[in-house]
Each structure stands twice: as C-alpha cells, then as structure tokens.
C-alpha cells in the first residue's frame, strides 16, 4: 500500500489552513464469526497472510495443541529429572513435544472464504490428511532437542534471492518446551542445570526457506537474539525505504522495572540485524508507566505516504486490543488517536472476547475496502479457543476530516481546507470523499495562494458522490499533465460530508 501520491489526514502534516472541519477516526468492522478454524484438537494462533501476484491469498498460522503445554509437562508426558521421552499414557491430551506448536497453511480466492488443503506432509494423531507444513522434528534433530517448537510466524516472498529454492522465507521465535521445566510455578521437573542452560542458549529467532511456501525442509538459520527477552517476533517489509522491519519486545533498561514494550530494528536483508531493538512507544502517565497498560507487540506497514501500525495493548500482562499508530520519516512513532481501540475485542461469548491481534502483514485492498485478518481468542476457566477473524475498513478510512455542519451553518460558508505544498505525481487528482452531496469543489493554488488559471474552484466540474477515488476535473483542464512535478496547494471546500484522502 506504499503510494507517495496518496495523502491521508491522520494528522496535520498536510494541512495549512482549516475552516469548519473536525477530525474523526475510523474503527475496524469485524465479521461476527471466524473465517478460519484449525483442525480438531488444535488452535489457530499467530498468523501471516500474503497475496500473490495472481490474486491468491495464502495464510501461514501457528497451530497450537489444545492441551496446555505446562500441564502436560507437569504430568510428565515428556519425562522428569533425567528421564526423557514421550509418555502419552500420563495425560489424555498428550502430544509429542515437537507438535505442541506447528505451522499450518490455508488458501483463499477472496480473503474471506478459506480452505485448508490436504497436504499429506505431517502426521497428526495417526493421519496425514491435514494442512500442516512444519513441526519441530527437524529442529529437534538439528539442535539435539534444544529446539522443539516455534512461536509467532512471518512468511515473506523474496524475489531478489537468486536461488529459487529460497523464494519463501519463514521467521519464527524458536525454543523448546523444556525451557520452563524447572520453573517452580509451571512444572518444577528437576532438570539438570547443564540441560537447562543448553535449552536457554538455543532460544532465539530463526529463519528457514522454501521454494513454494509449502515444503520447509531447509535447516534453521539463527538470525536474531531475543532482544527484550520475550517470545514475540515478526517481520515486515518497508517498501518506502527498501528494507525490512524486525519487531520484537524492547529492553526497558530501567533498574528494577519490567514491562512489555514494542521495539523495532531494520536491515536491508533478512540475515544481518542490529544486536538490539529500539523502543518505539513509551508507556505514559495514563498507562501508569507500564504498570497498567503494556505494549505486547505491533504490526507496522506502509500506507500512502506514511507508515501505520496496530499496537497490541496489554492490560495486566494480557494483550487484548489494537491501537492505531503512525510514523513519518524523521519523526518518532506515535499513537494516532490516543488509547482509543482501532481493533477491539468482541462481546462476552464471542470467539475473540479475550484477545485480538493483527496478523503479521499489511491490510489488503479489496475494491473499496481494506481487509484486516487477525487472531482472535477466547479464554475461560474451562477452555481456550483461538481462530482467525476478519475485519474491514473503508479504503483510506483510518481518519477523516468531517464538515462541522453546525459551525458551517452559523458561519454561512462552506468548510474549507488549504493543504501544504504537495507534489503533483499523477495526471488526475482524486478525492476519497463521502456524503458531500455534490458540494465538493477544488482549486489548485500557487505558492502565493492564487488559483492557477483554469484550476479555479468555480471551474471545477461536479464530483461524483461518495467515491474512494473520485476524479476531479475542471472545465478546460481535464488532467493535471501540465502540472506534473510541480509543488502546489489544494483548496478543498464542501458543505457537508467527509474527506479521507487526496491522491495527486
């Protein structure tokens, strides 16, 4: 969604003068039911969705066994002390340690209706009739049982790699279920100190490759340490700067103070990263400086001429909802609308009542709307469930300048906006507008705020009502061809309605 010609009104960077407008913020509209549920006995957790050039949507998601790993460890399913092995008779929901967390695959033609192809690659409960593409068996062999399972997942397509066998790259946090074996409140299994140190030393972020996104047989490559100590990690492509973002939890650095925080570092390739990450959102006073609200993780993406993200807000250690953040080159990341939720949890009883977290990818355009896939979870005292949900938003609908009708009527004038200088990159000016009832008019101004000949507001032809890319033309100027490359101001006036963006 990187488009240097598209200007949003999430903040005042592109606003020179306002008269009769107020800014309102959008909110994602969620479908009430999940769009994907995992196979029986497993939960669909952290995920990544990408769309191929032919339009096919592809999803890779973390498939987690429904039986709690700590409970299985306490029961001795994988042994105790110097005893190691698989003892399924010790718990009715026993699974192998290499299958507590796996990666599964799904496809869709429209991003809404998903199918789980029967791939026949990994056996689960005596059958290969499933959509699983990766478990921990290869990692366990490669690292002598020091790695057995993965957490979070991001898949990128790397067309710059000359080796077609490495076209797809998957990054996950990897560790073994045994890193918690001696935790006094989780398992307390009496493992040896040497064994525990070896397990903790292997815990890191690893990358593997595939020619097709289905067959992941390549060995794991260690690419990043756990910067903030947690099991969170994701990749995102920064198309504007032709680099990758690596998002993780950032070290707090304050003596005796600990909380989850969102961090980032960048690299031009996927294998060479800075040692640490930079904290991007600092908990403020209303968040009790991390004691009440924490920042669990976040998903950044390019959009228009800026960067946006969904920051996962965590209350008392539990991530529950997404807050919209924005960033412009040379400035820090910041919240777009305070702590107002852009992606919120569902009501009591909903499949996503306990947690919502955006998948590790940008939203995808589907006509006049954006598709946001997310992980939704429901926790109760008796059970837990995790599925993939879908939320939608009007194209560019993160925020709008809305005509203040009461003020406009009292002033007796239309609402008017003059932008700061914008570079003309397109042959056609387009507005994303709603509800203006044919009242929108645009003039193109020079540096002295004078209308350019032929581009006056009174010469502006009627603009289509409610369109995400409504073309603007003038009686004698059907295009902007003569202005391409020039810096201009836009004067936009409306009697009612909303202005979401301009594309110039």
VMD Tcl script that draws the C-alpha trace (Angstrom):
set ca {
  {0.00 0.00 0.00}
  {3.01 2.31 -0.32}
  {1.88 5.18 -2.55}
  {3.75 8.52 -2.38}
  {0.87 10.15 -4.29}
  {-1.68 9.34 -1.57}
  {-2.06 11.83 1.28}
  {-4.08 10.92 4.39}
  {-5.42 13.31 7.03}
  {-4.49 11.34 10.15}
  {-2.59 14.38 11.38}
  {-1.99 17.98 10.31}
  {1.23 17.45 8.33}
  {-0.50 18.17 5.02}
  {-2.88 20.81 6.44}
  {-2.04 24.50 6.09}
  {-5.39 26.09 6.93}
  {-8.67 24.64 8.19}
  {-12.11 26.26 8.43}
  {-15.19 24.33 9.55}
  {-13.71 20.80 9.82}
  {-13.14 18.34 12.63}
  {-11.11 15.15 12.57}
  {-12.83 11.82 13.23}
  {-11.20 8.41 13.42}
  {-12.33 5.15 11.89}
  {-12.68 1.78 13.57}
  {-12.49 -1.69 12.12}
  {-15.77 -3.50 11.50}
  {-15.42 -7.17 12.39}
  {-17.24 -10.15 10.99}
  {-19.06 -11.87 13.88}
  {-17.72 -15.36 13.08}
  {-14.15 -16.50 12.41}
  {-13.06 -17.05 8.82}
  {-10.73 -19.92 9.73}
  {-10.75 -22.56 12.46}
  {-7.95 -25.06 12.97}
  {-8.21 -28.83 12.63}
  {-9.73 -30.71 15.62}
  {-7.56 -30.67 18.72}
  {-5.59 -27.57 17.68}
  {-5.90 -23.77 17.90}
  {-5.19 -21.22 15.14}
  {-2.93 -18.56 16.67}
  {-0.41 -16.00 15.34}
  {-0.59 -15.83 11.56}
  {0.68 -14.16 8.41}
  {-1.32 -13.52 5.22}
  {0.10 -12.54 1.86}
  {-1.45 -12.09 -1.57}
  {0.35 -13.42 -4.61}
  {0.56 -11.67 -7.98}
  {-2.26 -13.86 -9.34}
  {-4.57 -12.73 -6.51}
  {-4.38 -15.90 -4.40}
  {-4.40 -15.24 -0.66}
  {-2.09 -17.51 1.33}
  {-2.00 -17.89 5.10}
  {0.55 -19.48 7.41}
  {-0.55 -19.75 11.01}
  {0.76 -21.14 14.26}
  {-1.23 -24.26 15.07}
  {-1.11 -24.97 18.82}
  {-2.27 -28.13 20.57}
  {-5.39 -27.57 22.66}
  {-3.81 -29.27 25.67}
  {-1.78 -26.80 27.72}
  {1.98 -27.41 27.44}
  {2.71 -26.65 31.09}
  {0.01 -29.06 32.21}
  {1.47 -31.81 30.01}
  {4.94 -31.12 31.38}
  {3.75 -31.32 34.98}
  {2.07 -34.64 34.18}
  {5.42 -36.00 32.98}
  {4.38 -36.54 29.36}
  {7.97 -35.69 28.31}
  {9.66 -37.09 31.40}
  {11.05 -35.75 34.66}
  {14.55 -35.19 36.02}
  {16.96 -37.33 33.97}
  {14.03 -39.15 32.34}
  {13.32 -38.06 28.75}
  {10.88 -39.49 26.24}
  {7.23 -39.50 25.27}
  {4.77 -40.99 27.75}
  {1.26 -40.42 26.33}
  {-0.36 -42.60 28.97}
  {0.32 -39.88 31.56}
  {-2.21 -37.42 30.18}
  {-5.34 -37.89 27.99}
  {-4.42 -34.93 25.74}
  {-0.77 -35.87 25.33}
  {1.09 -34.72 22.21}
  {4.72 -35.06 21.23}
  {6.89 -32.16 22.33}
  {7.69 -31.39 18.67}
  {3.98 -30.98 17.92}
  {2.86 -28.67 20.72}
  {3.25 -25.88 18.17}
  {3.32 -26.32 14.39}
  {2.78 -24.23 11.26}
  {-0.34 -24.81 9.15}
  {-1.32 -23.46 5.73}
  {-4.54 -22.19 4.13}
  {-5.62 -20.56 0.87}
  {-8.39 -18.23 -0.29}
  {-9.51 -16.63 -3.54}
  {-11.08 -13.60 -1.84}
  {-9.50 -13.36 1.63}
  {-12.87 -14.22 3.21}
  {-13.56 -17.89 2.48}
  {-10.59 -20.07 3.33}
  {-9.78 -23.68 2.55}
  {-7.28 -25.94 4.32}
  {-5.70 -28.13 1.62}
  {-4.88 -31.73 2.49}
  {-1.11 -31.72 2.00}
  {-0.12 -35.10 3.45}
  {3.17 -33.82 4.87}
  {2.97 -34.29 8.65}
  {1.26 -36.98 10.65}
  {-1.10 -35.76 13.38}
  {-2.99 -38.28 15.52}
  {-2.35 -41.08 13.06}
  {-3.31 -39.22 9.88}
  {-1.60 -37.08 7.25}
  {-4.91 -35.73 5.98}
  {-4.29 -32.20 7.17}
  {-2.83 -28.82 6.22}
  {0.26 -28.91 8.44}
  {3.54 -27.86 6.80}
  {6.11 -27.69 9.62}
  {6.62 -29.23 13.05}
  {9.57 -29.25 15.42}
  {11.03 -32.64 14.48}
  {13.63 -31.23 12.09}
  {14.72 -28.56 14.58}
  {14.94 -31.15 17.38}
  {17.33 -33.23 15.28}
  {19.34 -30.20 14.13}
  {19.81 -28.88 17.67}
  {19.82 -32.15 19.66}
  {16.44 -31.50 21.32}
  {17.36 -27.93 22.37}
  {14.65 -26.63 20.00}
  {11.28 -28.33 19.63}
  {8.61 -25.72 18.88}
  {8.02 -22.29 17.39}
  {6.00 -19.20 18.30}
  {4.68 -16.43 16.01}
  {5.21 -16.73 12.26}
  {6.01 -14.40 9.38}
  {6.44 -15.51 5.76}
  {7.88 -13.21 3.11}
  {8.43 -13.78 -0.59}
  {11.96 -12.80 -1.58}
  {12.15 -12.37 -5.35}
  {15.63 -10.85 -5.04}
  {17.16 -14.13 -3.90}
  {18.81 -15.77 -6.96}
  {18.13 -19.22 -5.52}
  {14.55 -20.28 -6.38}
  {14.70 -22.87 -3.58}
  {14.80 -19.92 -1.14}
  {11.96 -17.91 -2.69}
  {9.89 -18.02 0.51}
  {11.37 -17.28 3.91}
  {9.74 -18.02 7.26}
  {10.84 -16.42 10.53}
  {9.69 -17.64 13.95}
  {10.73 -17.49 17.55}
  {12.05 -20.97 18.40}
  {12.64 -22.62 21.75}
  {11.95 -25.94 23.43}
  {9.08 -26.76 25.74}
  {11.76 -27.71 28.25}
  {12.91 -24.12 28.92}
  {10.13 -23.97 31.52}
  {10.73 -27.40 33.04}
  {12.31 -26.03 36.24}
  {10.03 -23.03 36.69}
  {8.61 -23.50 40.24}
  {5.06 -22.44 39.34}
  {4.83 -24.09 35.90}
  {6.43 -27.52 36.02}
  {9.34 -27.89 38.54}
  {10.66 -31.11 36.96}
  {14.18 -31.11 38.43}
  {16.15 -30.99 35.19}
  {19.94 -30.61 35.36}
  {21.44 -27.13 35.22}
  {23.58 -28.09 32.21}
  {20.50 -29.18 30.29}
  {18.58 -26.03 31.17}
  {21.45 -23.77 30.11}
  {21.68 -25.52 26.75}
  {17.94 -25.05 26.20}
  {18.02 -21.36 27.08}
  {21.11 -20.76 24.93}
  {19.27 -22.08 21.85}
  {16.24 -19.85 22.38}
  {16.26 -17.20 19.58}
  {14.72 -16.13 16.26}
  {15.36 -18.47 13.34}
  {14.70 -18.41 9.60}
  {14.04 -21.23 7.18}
  {13.32 -21.26 3.44}
  {11.05 -22.94 0.91}
  {10.69 -22.95 -2.87}
  {6.89 -22.84 -2.77}
  {5.76 -21.89 0.74}
  {4.64 -25.48 1.35}
  {7.79 -27.56 1.71}
  {10.01 -26.23 4.52}
  {12.86 -28.74 4.61}
  {15.82 -26.33 4.85}
  {17.75 -26.16 8.15}
  {17.03 -23.32 10.56}
  {19.37 -20.32 10.48}
  {19.73 -18.22 13.63}
  {19.22 -14.56 12.68}
  {18.37 -12.66 15.88}
  {18.59 -12.91 19.64}
  {15.64 -12.30 21.97}
  {16.15 -8.56 22.34}
  {13.52 -7.97 25.01}
  {13.51 -11.42 26.50}
  {10.13 -12.47 25.12}
  {8.82 -14.94 22.57}
  {7.40 -12.28 20.28}
  {8.89 -11.57 16.83}
  {7.71 -10.52 13.37}
  {8.99 -9.25 10.05}
  {7.51 -6.55 7.83}
  {8.62 -5.03 4.54}
  {9.28 -1.28 4.45}
  {8.79 -0.67 0.73}
  {9.39 3.06 1.02}
  {12.97 2.56 2.18}
  {13.55 -0.86 0.58}
  {14.37 -2.58 3.86}
  {12.84 -4.90 6.45}
  {11.45 -4.12 9.88}
  {12.08 -6.63 12.66}
  {9.63 -6.13 15.52}
  {10.23 -7.53 18.97}
  {9.90 -6.55 22.59}
  {12.44 -3.88 23.51}
  {14.56 -3.97 26.67}
  {13.18 -1.47 29.19}
  {16.58 -0.66 30.67}
  {15.27 0.77 33.94}
  {16.70 -0.87 37.11}
  {14.08 -3.00 38.83}
  {11.31 -2.16 36.34}
  {9.90 -4.64 33.85}
  {7.05 -4.44 31.36}
  {6.32 -5.45 27.78}
  {7.25 -2.85 25.18}
  {7.21 -2.65 21.39}
  {10.57 -2.44 19.65}
  {11.99 -2.38 16.13}
  {15.24 -2.58 14.19}
  {15.86 -2.53 10.43}
  {18.01 -4.30 7.87}
  {18.33 -4.38 4.09}
  {18.36 -8.18 4.16}
  {16.90 -10.90 6.34}
  {20.10 -12.30 7.80}
  {22.03 -9.36 9.28}
  {20.36 -7.41 12.09}
  {21.46 -4.94 14.76}
  {22.09 -6.51 18.14}
  {19.20 -4.80 19.91}
  {15.93 -3.06 19.06}
  {14.68 0.47 19.67}
  {11.63 1.07 21.85}
  {9.02 2.76 19.68}
  {6.20 3.52 22.12}
  {6.97 4.64 25.67}
  {4.23 3.97 28.26}
  {2.90 7.27 29.54}
  {1.26 8.54 32.74}
  {-2.26 7.35 31.81}
  {-0.76 3.87 31.28}
  {0.83 4.03 34.75}
  {4.22 3.78 33.01}
  {3.75 0.15 32.07}
  {2.12 -0.99 35.31}
  {-1.42 -0.92 33.93}
  {-1.07 -0.94 30.14}
  {1.78 -2.69 28.37}
  {2.68 -2.89 24.69}
  {2.69 -6.56 23.81}
  {3.64 -6.39 20.14}
  {2.89 -4.47 16.97}
  {2.48 -4.77 13.20}
  {3.84 -1.87 11.08}
  {3.05 -1.34 7.39}
  {3.44 1.30 4.69}
  {0.29 3.14 3.66}
  {0.15 6.09 1.28}
  {2.99 8.48 2.08}
  {3.40 7.38 5.73}
  {3.69 4.31 7.95}
  {0.91 2.92 10.12}
  {0.74 0.15 12.69}
  {-1.54 -1.70 15.05}
  {-0.08 -1.65 18.55}
  {-1.27 -4.54 20.71}
  {-2.35 -3.11 24.06}
  {-1.94 -5.38 27.04}
  {-3.79 -4.98 30.35}
  {-2.11 -6.63 33.33}
  {0.06 -8.71 31.01}
  {-2.69 -9.86 28.63}
  {-2.85 -8.42 25.11}
  {-6.42 -7.51 24.32}
  {-6.79 -4.94 21.55}
  {-5.16 -2.87 18.83}
  {-4.40 0.87 18.87}
  {-3.59 2.74 15.66}
  {-0.13 4.27 15.41}
  {1.55 6.39 12.75}
  {5.06 7.35 11.68}
  {6.64 9.72 9.20}
  {10.28 9.61 8.15}
  {12.46 11.58 10.54}
  {9.89 11.58 13.35}
  {9.12 9.06 16.13}
  {6.21 6.65 16.06}
  {3.15 7.89 17.97}
  {-0.44 6.94 18.63}
  {-2.85 8.38 16.09}
  {-5.85 8.58 18.43}
  {-4.59 8.19 21.98}
  {-5.60 4.88 23.57}
  {-8.84 4.50 21.59}
  {-9.11 0.98 20.19}
  {-8.99 0.65 16.41}
  {-9.35 -3.15 16.64}
  {-11.33 -4.11 19.72}
  {-12.26 -7.40 21.41}
  {-15.67 -8.89 20.86}
  {-18.52 -9.01 23.38}
  {-18.82 -11.66 26.07}
  {-19.19 -15.07 24.48}
  {-17.63 -14.03 21.15}
  {-14.77 -16.06 19.71}
  {-12.48 -13.03 20.19}
  {-13.64 -11.75 23.57}
  {-10.22 -12.16 25.25}
  {-7.61 -11.14 22.66}
  {-7.32 -9.63 19.19}
  {-4.01 -9.24 17.35}
  {-3.47 -8.31 13.70}
  {-1.72 -10.88 11.52}
  {1.89 -10.09 10.56}
  {1.18 -8.39 7.24}
  {-0.31 -5.18 5.85}
  {-4.04 -4.93 5.16}
  {-5.07 -5.96 1.65}
  {-7.20 -3.88 -0.68}
  {-10.42 -5.50 -1.86}
  {-12.19 -2.98 -4.10}
  {-13.35 -0.06 -1.95}
  {-12.36 -1.65 1.36}
  {-9.36 -2.98 3.26}
  {-9.16 -6.49 4.70}
  {-7.54 -6.93 8.12}
  {-7.02 -10.51 9.28}
  {-6.44 -11.05 12.96}
  {-6.01 -13.70 15.63}
  {-8.99 -13.81 17.99}
  {-9.03 -15.78 21.22}
  {-11.44 -16.66 23.98}
  {-10.24 -17.84 27.37}
  {-12.48 -19.26 30.07}
  {-11.77 -21.16 33.28}
  {-12.58 -24.40 31.47}
  {-11.33 -23.94 27.93}
  {-9.46 -21.80 25.47}
  {-10.10 -21.22 21.79}
  {-8.20 -19.38 19.04}
  {-9.33 -18.66 15.48}
  {-8.58 -16.29 12.61}
  {-11.03 -13.42 12.19}
  {-11.60 -10.74 9.57}
  {-12.24 -7.02 9.95}
  {-12.81 -4.45 7.22}
  {-12.38 -0.72 6.74}
  {-13.29 1.74 4.03}
  {-10.26 2.31 1.80}
  {-8.12 5.05 3.47}
  {-10.72 5.15 6.26}
  {-8.31 5.43 9.19}
  {-9.39 9.03 9.78}
  {-11.38 11.76 8.04}
  {-11.82 15.49 8.06}
  {-15.56 15.88 8.60}
  {-17.52 19.04 7.93}
  {-18.76 20.58 11.20}
  {-22.30 21.19 9.95}
  {-23.37 23.32 12.91}
  {-20.35 25.61 12.62}
  {-20.68 25.84 8.84}
  {-24.32 26.91 9.10}
  {-23.53 29.55 11.71}
  {-20.63 30.85 9.61}
  {-22.65 30.87 6.41}
  {-19.71 29.50 4.44}
  {-18.57 26.07 3.26}
  {-15.88 24.18 5.15}
  {-12.53 24.96 3.52}
  {-9.10 23.35 3.65}
  {-5.83 24.51 2.13}
  {-3.13 21.87 2.04}
  {0.55 22.44 2.49}
  {2.56 22.17 -0.76}
  {2.07 18.79 -2.41}
  {3.97 17.40 -5.40}
  {1.84 16.56 -8.44}
  {2.76 12.99 -9.41}
  {-0.40 11.84 -11.20}
  {-2.26 13.04 -14.27}
  {-5.52 13.07 -12.29}
  {-6.49 14.44 -8.88}
  {-8.65 12.02 -6.90}
  {-10.56 12.53 -3.66}
  {-11.75 9.92 -1.20}
  {-15.00 11.54 -0.07}
  {-18.34 10.50 1.39}
  {-21.68 12.25 1.88}
  {-20.75 15.58 0.28}
  {-23.99 15.64 -1.75}
  {-22.36 17.18 -4.77}
  {-20.96 20.18 -2.88}
  {-17.23 19.37 -3.14}
  {-15.11 21.77 -5.16}
  {-11.33 22.00 -5.58}
  {-8.97 24.74 -6.71}
  {-5.25 24.36 -7.38}
  {-3.19 27.21 -5.90}
  {0.33 28.50 -6.37}
  {2.76 29.40 -3.55}
  {1.03 32.78 -3.09}
  {-2.39 31.11 -2.58}
  {-3.60 32.26 -6.00}
  {-5.66 29.86 -8.15}
  {-3.80 28.66 -11.21}
  {-5.54 29.66 -14.46}
  {-8.20 27.11 -15.36}
  {-7.97 25.37 -11.99}
  {-10.28 27.73 -10.05}
  {-12.99 26.31 -7.79}
  {-15.74 27.86 -9.90}
  {-14.41 25.94 -12.92}
  {-14.40 22.61 -11.04}
  {-16.85 20.14 -12.58}
  {-19.32 18.29 -10.32}
  {-17.63 15.48 -8.38}
  {-19.16 12.03 -8.01}
  {-20.85 11.46 -4.68}
  {-19.24 9.05 -2.20}
  {-16.29 7.53 -4.03}
  {-12.91 6.33 -2.78}
  {-11.15 7.62 -5.90}
  {-13.44 10.35 -7.20}
  {-11.76 12.13 -10.15}
  {-11.57 15.91 -10.09}
  {-11.66 17.81 -13.39}
  {-12.05 21.40 -14.48}
  {-13.95 22.75 -17.47}
  {-10.87 23.44 -19.56}
  {-8.37 21.28 -17.64}
  {-9.35 17.58 -17.83}
  {-5.96 16.45 -16.49}
  {-3.03 17.65 -14.39}
  {-0.50 16.78 -17.08}
  {0.83 20.35 -17.33}
  {1.44 20.46 -13.55}
  {3.28 17.16 -13.08}
  {6.33 17.54 -10.88}
  {5.19 20.94 -9.59}
  {4.53 21.81 -5.94}
  {1.00 23.15 -5.44}
  {-1.59 23.80 -2.74}
  {-5.11 22.39 -2.93}
  {-8.13 24.38 -1.78}
  {-10.94 21.92 -0.99}
  {-14.39 23.10 0.02}
  {-17.52 21.14 0.99}
  {-20.87 21.94 2.59}
  {-21.18 18.54 4.27}
  {-19.56 15.12 4.34}
  {-16.15 13.59 4.95}
  {-12.76 13.87 3.27}
  {-10.49 10.85 3.84}
  {-7.60 11.38 1.45}
  {-6.36 13.01 -1.72}
  {-4.32 11.35 -4.44}
  {-2.35 13.76 -6.54}
}
mol new
graphics top color blue
foreach p $ca { graphics top sphere $p radius 0.5 }
foreach p [lrange $ca 0 end-1] q [lrange $ca 1 end] { graphics top cylinder $p $q radius 0.2 }
display resetview
